[in-house]
Amino acid sequence: MKKSILSLSLAFLGLGALTTSCEDMLTPDMDRYATEFSGTDSINFYLGIVRNMQGMIEQNVLLGDLRSDLVTPTEYVADSVSSIVNFSNLEDGESAILNRSAYYKVINQCNFYLAKVDSMAMKNNSYFMRRELAQVELMRAWTYMQLVQNYGKVPFITTPVDNAATGWEQNPPEGWATADNLIDLLNGVEGQSLNQAYGYAQAYGYTKYGTFNNGAGNFSHEFLIFNADLVMGDLYLLRGANQSDYEQAAYHYHRYLDNDCQKAVVDFATVNKFQRGDEEARYDIRANWGSFFETNDWASPVEIRTAIPFAANNFFGKVLTSVPQIYGFDPSSGAQSTTGTNSDGQEVTTTSGQISVTANYKSRQLEPSAAYEALCRAQAVVYNEYSRLDLSTQVGVEYPASLYDARLDRSAPKVATDIGRIRFIDKYCGASMAGFSDYVSPYGFDFRYAIPIYRHRQIFLKYAEAINRAGFPRYAFAILRDGLEPKKIPTIGQLTVKADTVWTTAPDLELDPDDQGDLASITITYDVVADSAAYLNGGANCIDLNELYRAQAYEWLNFEKFENKTNIGIHQAGCGKFTNWDTEFTYENMVTRRIQQERERSGQVLSSDHAVVANVDAVPGTTKNINRDLNGLKDYYEYTENTNGFTAYGPSEDEIAAVETLIADEMALELAFEGSRYYDLMRIARHRNNAGQDGSAWMAWLISRRDLGLAPYEQPTTTGRLYDYLCNPENWYLPAPKNR
């Protein structure tokens, strides 16, 4: 029976409590527990690395958000935060957010582990240490990625450091790590190569250490897994030196989505129409998107695939509240102990905890930028009208001007305050009032007990980024609009051989051979199969024959195994369901428009004969006929080619760049305020620079316009004060610590 209840409330001040507990949540729920690392029994040492990751994860998230185009300071911003937003006073130690040593604490503990681990240790005829060894190598690689994204050039160290007098800050014996050489350095470490980690992960799988109690509930160790394909994909995508890198990135992301992730992309916004008689119609939009941020169920990965956990109070381990506090949420922590008897009659005490948050506008240092709101409001929301007699038959489509991307109100809902309804960024304190529309109470939020590192839609967007640069912009766009799965992807058919030009008479007539024409002019007609399931409503009908033909050579564009993954387009989460009736968010419309906008932004003028994307094919020597049935019966393209074979043509640089900017927009809409935006912009800018395009100017243009409130590419194209500064890639990175 229950004997007593002890309640404790503790208010956190500053940027969060980073304390040592007497019962750390990262103590595994298992008998095997080592106080020292023997080289074969290392669970405690491994979890010590995770504890050090807790010490750097918040600053990494904030550095990825504060310098982006999506946030702007409020009047209550601290000087240290404002300096980072404005790219000033970025020296190490200027604030708690600028601490490079936090990353090296993770790396150094990985180095100590890897120097001592016994990879040859066997138990039950199995190399039982290799799963954990691979995880540590992958965690080190991921941490180095964060370092080079933030600092540009950092000492590469794989030897354990036990003193401060190495001199390696000035002259590291293993060299300097950058985005351009990091994957080569990691693969070149003798006995600890990243390729070895990848091989171990494929051969032995991943560690499974049960669950951890963070006070508020159980956190599954599955969330702590750094998947080898994701880390490898990120490294190749970050480097982006050539098409081979993009193909390697695409291979690894596809392999992960194919083999290690059974989750489907399913949520789309529902648009409703209300009208009485001749009254003006009213519309609203409902979105299930964001529910993964509105739950504390950390039992198994669904949308969120990898995350770093933290505790509900000091008793259970590190309590991390810096991110929500900067966004305006005041936290308080409570602990409760209950003493009772178990089924054996023994007296047991159970302790639990909870962090509660309240939205406080005077604590709100950052708010969504004017550019982010303008981007959300610039998205066309689609309302599909169906027959009243047959709800499966579509009869029309509308684009209500009053609606905008629904993810705005889920990422930064309006909160009722003393000074009116203002937006609070709530990604780490999700609104608990599901289905809200106009505003949320200051008390209507629930604290999240982990910071996500990878999530499902983010992985698809990176995959889209990779396949676009690898030469498949239409497949990439289909990820945004339709989703990729077997039944949505069209197939290639072959029609009959027929005569061309000279051979104009039926072949069964008796004619002089000279009148039958040159056989080299005989053509074969290929088509995208008209009755393919892909061309049912919602099929990926932006993928044309040219890309289908070229895609056959690449396993990372094969979706046969995605049979049970009913993916829809990621953009549908905020804008409604796209069908064949849609004329707005189509490849031809969006890419043509963006090519024109990009040309205007960069000061180039489109000539009258410039080949833009349209409902005609721009490939020389081919013809395309289009048959479209708006109710989804068929929508196919017909090409004619010489008998020497189908000549495949890659997309233009303009086309790839345009799709890349649309992916970047989708990353802003989908991943806003999750700590990745600045890193995404830098990576894409590097891709454009490597392709001979104006990546630096593109990134500088976006960030410098964050306070102007202009829709994407809206005129006038005024640049803000940071434009010239960020046009120099050296200014993208934080300075190295002084006197180190």
Disulfide bonds with the S-S distance in Angstrom:
none
